[in-house]
Amino acid sequence: MPAAASFSSVRAPLLLQGGDAFFPALIGAIDSASDWVQLESYIFDFHGAGADVAEALLRAARRGLTVQVLVDGIGSEALQAPWQKMLQVAGVHWQVYSPLTGNWRGLGLLWPEQWRRLHRKLCVVDQRVVFCGGINILDDFYDPRHGALAAPRFDFAVRLEGAVAEAASEEMALLWWRVQAGYSARHHHLTEAWEAFRAAGFGGRIKAAHLARQRAAEVGAQEPQPSVRAALLLRDNLLYRNSIERAYRKAIGQAREEVLIANAYFLPGGRLRRALIKAARRGVRVTLLLQGQYEYFMQYHAARPVYGALLAAGVEIHEYEASFLHAKVAVVDSRWSTVGSSNLDPFSLLLAREANVVIDDRAFARDLRERLRGAIVGQGRRVDAADYSRRPWRQRLLERLAYALMRLALLLTRQRY
């Protein structure tokens, strides 16, 4: 298994804000691919920009490339017949992670194991370029539940080249073969999965590509080497159960000046909440940019009960109101930063498969920080501690109900939070 959390040198990472930046970069990488395209997304929607990405995948497959797409069985709707036919004819390999099928699709969510979803958003091109972030294959101005949006979602992704791409490619290939072999998210037959992975030829393919890059690096050893350090952090239910939360806690614990977090669904567990409170009490400026638009009952209301202790410790909380906030990013001391798919709530931190990239680079961190500060000033509303304490009893009741439902969901999955 790859060391998914180890730091390595990469070429200067490119921060991509929203679909306007992300989709052209993604499509450009797919159109320039020469061998293999791997893509994972919680949502793959065929409206607008999503259709543009699908067309790029079709072009790649028609050029003879291996194109593999893995989508979540709840986040993504079933393929419509015209798209299904085009993808099949072109040779795009399409799989669904833990699908809910037929008349049982809605009732399937009552089964706790079905809450373990594929939530990560990754694309690797030729094992050389990786895209990681919170952006689904979903047009910024469209939402499957809410229809057309007046303003784009606030979200980020990052494009990287280097060993991080190799690590992501290997992890995606392993999951692909586990799903193809029929293993659900609750099974841990890694030996059999690796055998299927190797028998299909992709294990040798990854090894050959790695050796080729090693030889190229030796030839060009005299050239200036990249100085940016980055790591791929995965969250699953076996080997990397706490990797993303642990990285957050470590960075917050070491903060000396500022912690700045933007997160769509915010309900951190006790240890992470205590880390934020301790940072604020030792004089670190802790600022949270959270969801201000109503999207889901439980995620929206369950977050509010934890505001009180944070506000009392001096944490600044701002709610983004221009559109849906979908970002899962953070900056600490204008040096450490992370961009990925993981929310700071129990569904992401304890149940879903997630992927974040951590970057140790001042230029990248400053860029992300400036964008977050701009959103706070221009589209955020600060939560006032006095107003929070005077909120009406009906609102408090909804918050407590949502919080109780969240804890019940965790109890049913036998998780401690």
N, C-alpha and C positions, 0 to 999 in steps of 0.2 A: 504494500500500500504506500502511496506517496506521502511525503511529509507536507501536508496541505497547509500548515501554519508557519512554515519556515520562511524567513525573509530571504530575498534574492535581489540582485540588481536588475533593473528594467530600464528601458528607454523612457524618456520623459513622458509621463502619463498625461492623457488628454481628458480633461473634465468636460462632460457633455451635459448641458442643462436642457431638459425637456426634449420632446420629440423633434422639434425643429433642428436641434443639433445631433441628436442620437440617430434618428432614422437615416439621414443621408450618409453618416459615417458608417453605419452598419451595412447599408446597401452597397456602398462603395467597396467595403472589405469583401463582401460576398461576391460582387462582380469581378474582383481581382483575384479571387481564390483559384488555386490550381489543382487542388487535390481533395480536400475534405472540409465540410462545413458541419459543425455540431451546434445545435441551438436548443435551449431549454427555456420555457416560459410558463408561468402560471396561467396567464391569459394569452391566447392567440386569437385575435379578432380580425375579421377581414374587411372592416370598414376603413376607408381612407388610407392612412399610412400603413395599416396592417396589410392591406392588399398589395401595397408597393413592396413590402418585405416578402410576401408570398411570391410575387412575380420574380423577385431576385433569386429566390430559392429555386423556382422553376427554371430560370435561365442557367443556374449553376448545374442542376441535375441534367439538363439537356446538353451541357458541354461534357458530360461524362464524369462529373465529380460525384463523390459520395456525399449525400446530403441527408442528415439525420435530424429530425425534429421530435422533441419530447415535450408534451404539454400535460398540464394537470387535468384530471378527470372531472373536477368540480369547477375550476376556474375557467376552463375553455368549453364552449359549447361543442356539440357534435358537428363534424364536418358536413357542410351542405354538399349535396350531390355533385354540382358542377365543379366545385373546388376539389372534392375527393377524387373525381375522375381525372382532372388535370394533374394533380399531384402524383397519382398512380401511374398515369401514362408517361409523365416526365421521369419517373424513377425516384421521386422524393420518398424517403423512408420516414413514415409518420407513426408515432406510438403515443399512447395515452397512459399516464401514470395513475394507477388506482382508480379506474373508471367506475362511475355509477351508471348503470344502464337501464333502459326500458322503464317500466312503470315504477321501479324501485329507486329511481334516481333521487327523488326527494326524501323518501324514507330511509335511504342509505345513510344519511347524515346523522340519524339517531344512533348509529353504531359507533362507539367511541374510536375504534381503530381507523375509521374513515376520516377522522380529523387530522391525521398525519398526512400532510399534503406536500406536493412539490411546489414550493413557493419561490425558488431561486430563479434569477434571470441571467442566463449566461449564453454567450455565443463565442465559439472558438473557431478561427479560420486557419486551416493548414497547420494547426498546433503551434502557431507563431503569434497570432493576435487574439487577444481575449477582450470581450466586452462584459462588464459586470456592473450591476446597479439595481435600481428599483423599477425601471421602466419596462412594462409589459409590451408585447407586440399589440399595441392598442393605441389608436389615434388620440392625440392629446385633447381633442375637442369632442370626443364621443365617450359615453359610458354605457355599458350594456344594461345597467339598471336605471339610469337617469336620462338617457338619451343625449341630445346635443348639449354641450357645455358652452357657457358664455365666455369663459376664460380657460386657458390651458392648465392642466395639472402642474403642480410644482414638484419636480422630480429630477433625479440625477443618475448618470451612469459614468463609467470611466473606461477608456480604451488603453490597453497596455500591450507591450511586446516584451517577450523574454520568458524566463523559466516559469513565471506565474501562468502563462498560457499553456505550457506543457503540463503543469499540475492540474489545471482545470480540464484539459483534454482527457487526461487519464481518468479522472474522477467521473467525467461525463460518459466516457466509454464504458466504464464499469457499470454505472447505473443503467445505461442503455441495455446492456446484455442481461442484467438482472431482471429488468422489466420484460425483455423479450423472452427470457427463460420462464417467465410466469411467476416470479417471486414478488409477493406484495411487500409493502413497506415494513410489515411487522416481522418478516423472516430474515434470518441472518446467515443464509447459506453462502458465505463469501467464497469458500473453496470451490463450490460448484460454479459460482458466477465467474470466478477467475478462469476456470477451465474453459467455460464457454467463450469467454473473452479471448483467451489465447487461441482456442481452436478456430475462431473466426478470422484470425490473422491480424487483428488490431493490436494485440500485445506486441508482436514483432514489429508492426508498423510504428508504434510509439518508440520502441527501442531503437529502430533504425534511424528514425528522425532525430532522436536524442543524440546518437553517435555522430550523425552528420553535422549537427549544430556544434558538437564538441570539437570536431575537426575544423570547422569554419572558425570557431573562436581561437583555436591554436594558431591558425594561419594568420588571423588578424590580431594577434596578441599585442602587437606594437601600437595599435590604434587606441585612442582614448576610450576608456571603458565607461559605461553609464554609471552615474553616481546615485541615482534614485533607488531607494530600497522599498520593496513592496512584498506583501504576503497575501496569499489566498486563505481565507478563513471559511470553513464549512461548518454547518450545523446539521447533524443527523441524529439518529436514535441508537447509534452503536459506538463508533470510534470518536466522534466529535460532538458529543452531547452538549458541552458547555463552552466551546471554543470562542464563539462570538461574544457571549456575555462576559467571559473571563477577560477578553481583550479590552472591552469597555471598562470593566472595573479596574484593571491594572492602569490604564491610561488616566482615568479619573483620579485614582489614588495617587498618581505621581504628578498631577497637575499643580502648577504653581501660580498661574496667572488667569487662565480662562478655560472654561469648558462650554462649548457651544454645540447643541444637539438639535437637529430637526428630525422629527419622527412622526409618522402618520398615526400609528396606533400605540399609545403610550400607557403601559401599565407594568412598570418594572417590578420585579420581586424585591423582597426585603433587603437583600445584600446590595443590590444596585441602587435602591433608594437611599440606603444609609451611606453609600459611597458619595452620592451627589450631595447629601446633607453635610457630611463631614467636609467635603471640599469647600462648600459655601461658608461653613463656620470657620475655616482656617484662612479665609480671605480671598479665595478664588472666585472670580465672577462666573457664576453658573447661569446660563441662559438656555431656555428650552423654547423651540418653535414647534407648536403642536397643531393638531387638526382643529380647525374652527368651523368646518362645514359638517352638517349631519350626514353620515353615510350609512353606518350600521349601528343599530340600537346598542348592542352590548359593548362594542369598542368605543363608541362615542361617550356613553354615560358612565361606563365602569372606570374610565380614567379620572373622572372628576374627584372622587373621594381621596385620591392620593395627593391632590394639589395642596391641601391644608398644611401638612408637615413640611412640604417643600417651600411653600411661601413663607412659613414661619422661620425657616432657616435662612431666608434671604435669597432663595432661588428666584430668578426672573422667569415668568411664564408668559409667552405670547401665543396667541391663536391666529393662524393664517386664515384669512377670510376671503381672499380674492377668488379662489376656486378650491378644488380638493388638493390638500397637501398629501403627497404620496411619497415624499423623500424619506430615506433612511440613512442619514449622513451625520457626521460629527467631526469637530475640529477641537484639538486640545493644545493649548499654548502655541498656536500658529505653527505647529510642527507635525504633530500626529493627526492623521485624518483617516476616516473610513467612509466608503461608499458601497452600498449593497442592497440586499433585499430584506434584511432582517429588521422587523419592527421590534420595539422594546416592550413586548407584551408576551403573555405566556404561550399564545399560539405559535409565535415565531421562535421564542427562546426555548420552548420545551417540546414542541410537537412537529413543526414543519422542517423540511429540508430547505436550508438557506445558504446563501453565499455572499460574503462581503470581501472586499479588498481593503487592506490596511496599507497606508502609504506614509513613509517617513521622509517628508520633503517640505521645506518651508515654502517654496514657490507655489506648489500645488495647494498646500494648506491655506496660504494667504488668499489664493483665488477663490477657493470654496468659502472661506470665512467672509470675504467681501460680498459674495452673492447671498449668503445667509443674512448678513447684517442688512443688506439692501432690502431683502424681503421683509425682515422684521420692521424696518422703518416705513416701508412703503405699503405693505399689505398685512401687517400684523396688528393685533389689538392686545395690549398688555392686560393681563388678569390682575385686577386690584385685590389685595388681600381683604380689605374691608368689604368690598362688594361681594367677594366670594363667601365671606362669613354670613352675609345677609341674604343669600339666595333663598328663594321660596321653598316651602316644605315639599311641594309637589316635585320640584326638581330634585331635592334631596332623596325623595322616595324612589324616583326613577334611577338615580345613581346607585342607591343601595341595592335595588333589585338587579340592576345590570351587574354590579360587582358580585352579588351572590350567585348569579347565573354563571359568571365566569369561574368562580371557585368550584361550583358544582361540576362544571365541565372538566376541570382539572381532576376533581375527585373521581369522576367516572373513568378517566384515563389512567387512574392510579399514579398520578404525578404529584409531587410535593412542590408547593410554590409559596 
